[in-house]
Amino acid sequence: MTFIPAGSTARAPWALSITPETAGWTYTGLRLLCLSGESVEFATGDEEMLVLPLSGTCVIECDGVRFVLDGRTSVFHAVTDFAYLPVGATVRMTGEGRFALPAARATRRLPARYGPARDVPVEVRGAGRATRQVNNFCAPDTFDCDKLVAVEVLTPGGNWSSYPPHKHDTASGHEAVLEEIYYFEGGPGYQRVYGTHDVLAEVSGGDVVLVPHGYHGPSMAAPGYDLYYLNVLAGPAGQRSMASCDDPRHAWVRSSWAEQPIDPRVPMTKAP
């Protein structure tokens, strides 16, 4: 199933649980943990993971080190700090809030690490009604992982993002093969996927769209409603990449941005 409604994959202790097996692919996963002051222990197994606060704060113990994540009030209030959890680790999390755990099946074991919010590159992408904010906290050139790539996108109400529509399902010098998860907060909005399969879904807080292949975009924020999504990507290539190929019917849109003003609502957030 490509569209996954909020709550439909809950499995204790996870409020959302998408693994490579349940998604029907090979690498990419995502979990959501909701804490109210208690502690939860889990093993990463053959996946590398991140802990990304959507709201609230937490303490993480992993591989003999301890991280305190300051977090944020919500995804619409600040850029957050985060933590990296390696494969083959036992983890204990204690806190209050909601925490996304993007994951990818990996083989190279890296050390557990802390990612400060101040080091997260904040990018303003597009122009006019295609202006959006991208928080490149775990992009290939900003944070080292074996397979995992993850970024956040904030789209002001009435704007389009993930646009022009693009794909990454063919290995070439200009395109990487990637399985991709869209996890949404805010909204309502709409997500389009087409090509090898066709989806146009209304999305809001907690909903997920899986993109195994084909063109995806736009992500549309309804007027009056800001839209957030977390992109989680991983694939077979030895080197991490987000290279994609635009739908040739709409690729011209990029050149039009030079003549349009940047939406003054963006950037919407920054590091505390």
C-alpha positions, 0 to 999 in steps of 0.5 A: 500500500502506497498511502498509509493513514496515521495510526494504521501501522502502530505496534507497541512500542511504536506509534508508527512502524514501517520496516523494509519488510512491511514496505515491500522493499529492501532498505528504508524504514521509519518508526515513531515513538511517543513518550510520556516520561517513561523509558523504552529500550530497543535494538537497532539490529541491521538498521542504522537509525536517527532520533529526530524530535518532532516535539519534546525532549529526550535522553538517549543512552547508546554504546556507553554514551549519553545524549540529551536532545533539546528538541523543539515544541513542534516541527513548525517552531524550530530546527532540532538537534538529533542523534545517530544510532549505529547498527547492532546497538542497544538503545534506551530512550527516556523523555516526553514528546514524539520522536521520529526514527528514520532508518536504513538497512546498513552494513558499515558500523559508525559511532553513535553521534550527536547532531547539533541544531546549529549545524543543520543547513537550512535551505530555501528552495524554489520561488513564488508559490514553489518556495519551501524550506529544506532542513538538510540535517542528514543529507549526503554532504552534511552528515555521514551515514552508511545508507541513510538519507533524511531531510525535512521540508516545510511548505507554507500554506498555498505553496507547492513543494517536491516540485517539479515532479521527479523520480529516482528509480534508475541508476545513471550518472544523473540519477540514484536508485532510492526508496523514499518515505514521506511522513507528514505533519500539519496540513491538510495537504495533498501528495501526488505519485505517478508513473508506475503507479498512481496516487493522489492522497489527502495527507495530514499529521501522521500520514505516510506515503511510500515511493518505491519508484515513479515520479512524485510531486507535487506536495501541496499545502492547502491555503491556510495550512502549513505542511511539513514532511520528513523524507527518508531515503536509502538505496543500493549505491555504495555512495549516498546520493539524492540525485533525481530526474525531473519529469521532462514535461515540467522540468522548465519550471525550475528556470522560471524561478529566477523571475519570481520573488522568494515567498517572504514566509520562508524560512519558517524556522531556524535553530534555537 
